[in-house]
Each structure stands twice: as C-alpha cells, then as structure tokens.
Amino acid sequence: MVNKLKHVNDSNFYEKIASLIVESFLTFIAIFSDIPVWLKNIIGVFIVFYFIYTIIRLKKIYDTHTKNIFYKSNEIKEYMKNWVNNDGHTLIISRDLSWVSLNDDTYNILLGKAKKHELSIILKKNSQCACELKNSGAEIYDYSEIDFTPENRFTFIHYGRSNPRLAIGYQDGDARIIKEFDKSGAIEYSLAEDLCTLLKKVSKK
C-alpha cells in the first residue's frame, strides 16, 4: 500500500487526510469542553458521519489511482489471465509471451481461443507456447527481423467487435502499471491499433 501511494496524484486525497486530522482534533476539543451534553452529542454525530464519508472518499480516490499497479510477476499473470478470459477475438502484442507458461490456466484459455480462431499474437521472439498455439489455430506474427521492440505491451479483447477494449502495460520504476481503454474517444486505443497494423505488415507469419 505504501508503495502505491506515490501514484496517487489527486490533491483531494491529501486534503481528505488533512480533514481527518482536523476532525480528530475537533472531536478531542468537543469531548473535553464545557459545552452542554446535548450539543456535544450533536457535534459528535456530525463528526462521526463526516468521518465515515471521508474514509469512503479516500478509499475511492486511492482505488482509482492505484488500480492495476503490480510489483510481483504473479500479480501480473493473474491480471492477464482474467483479462484474456473474455469472449471474442483477443489480439496480443508481446515480446516473448513470458507471462504464459505451457499448460497453465492462461495457456489453456488462449488454447481454447486458438481452436476457435479467436487469437492473434504479434511477437518479437517466438516461444514454445506460441508454436503450440499456432498449431491449434492461432495467428502468429513474428517481427524479429526488424530492429524494433515496443517499450509497452498491448492486449486487445473483443477485437473486431463494436465494443473492443485495450490494456497497455508499462514500467514505472519498480512497478508495472496496466491501463485499460475503450475504443470510443481514446487516442491511446487508436495509436495502439495503428502500431498493431504496422507490425502485422512487417511481420512474417
């Protein structure tokens, strides 16, 4: 949790923390002041409700800014397994498909897609998993002959449908961050799709 705090860039988050500190101070004053008991009760109820509201807002802001930030490879693999486990065509741009191991859960999900011809993979370095998936019906594109490797990794789901989605993974220090985008109104989606089309054209199948 502490590692993820540096990714929270919303000033409201820190304003809410300051608000909690002030509320705690006011509560302390109210308890030990000479004001009537009934007024203490009213102030106490108000502070409790506002305290709960602030905690809920803090959690919402924190979850929004720290969603899909991973520090362990097994966390990334679990995310990717869930991401590709969606119906429709899946298109993956990866260096070597290192997050898939032969016969693990993710591989079996991709194998099912390959058999239905719902899987395309664009790779810099071929792997045994990719070869097996190709033999089962997946489209494999190999761009190893060009001197280029994308810094970021892309995975499209529902590709070719009216509601495709995109996950982009990139490194930020010791954290791996994955951002999700819908096609509608997202320049990131359009740029990733253009790169995908380009890599297909320069790849060998």
Secondary structure as the mmCIF struct_conf table of DSSP 4:
data_model
#
loop_
_struct_conf.conf_type_id
_struct_conf.id
_struct_conf.beg_label_comp_id
_struct_conf.beg_label_asym_id
_struct_conf.beg_label_seq_id
_struct_conf.end_label_comp_id
_struct_conf.end_label_asym_id
_struct_conf.end_label_seq_id
HELX_RH_AL_P HELX_RH_AL_P1 VAL A 2 LEU A 5
TURN_TY1_P TURN_TY1_P1 LYS A 6 HIS A 7
HELX_RH_AL_P HELX_RH_AL_P2 SER A 11 PHE A 32
BEND BEND1 SER A 33 SER A 33
BEND BEND2 ILE A 35 ILE A 35
HELX_RH_AL_P HELX_RH_AL_P3 VAL A 37 THR A 66
TURN_TY1_P TURN_TY1_P2 LYS A 67 ASN A 68
STRN STRN1 ILE A 69 PHE A 70
BEND BEND3 TYR A 71 LYS A 72
HELX_RH_AL_P HELX_RH_AL_P4 SER A 73 VAL A 84
BEND BEND4 ASN A 86 GLY A 88
STRN STRN2 HIS A 89 SER A 94
BEND BEND5 ARG A 95 ASP A 96
TURN_TY1_P TURN_TY1_P3 SER A 98 TRP A 99
TURN_TY1_P TURN_TY1_P4 LEU A 102 ASN A 103
BEND BEND6 ASP A 104 ASP A 104
HELX_RH_AL_P HELX_RH_AL_P5 ASP A 105 LYS A 115
TURN_TY1_P TURN_TY1_P5 LYS A 116 HIS A 117
STRN STRN3 LEU A 119 LEU A 123
BEND BEND7 LYS A 124 LYS A 125
HELX_RH_AL_P HELX_RH_AL_P6 GLN A 128 ASN A 135
TURN_TY1_P TURN_TY1_P6 SER A 136 GLY A 137
STRN STRN4 GLU A 139 ASP A 142
TURN_TY1_P TURN_TY1_P7 SER A 144 GLU A 145
BEND BEND8 ILE A 146 ASP A 147
BEND BEND9 GLU A 151 ASN A 152
STRN STRN5 ARG A 153 TYR A 159
TURN_TY1_P TURN_TY1_P8 GLY A 160 GLY A 160
BEND BEND10 ARG A 161 ASN A 163
STRN STRN6 ARG A 165 ASP A 172
TURN_TY1_P TURN_TY1_P9 GLY A 173 ASP A 174
STRN STRN7 ALA A 175 ASP A 182
BEND BEND11 LYS A 183 LYS A 183
TURN_TY1_P TURN_TY1_P10 SER A 184 GLY A 185
HELX_RH_AL_P HELX_RH_AL_P7 ILE A 187 VAL A 202
STRN STRN8 LYS A 204 LYS A 204
#
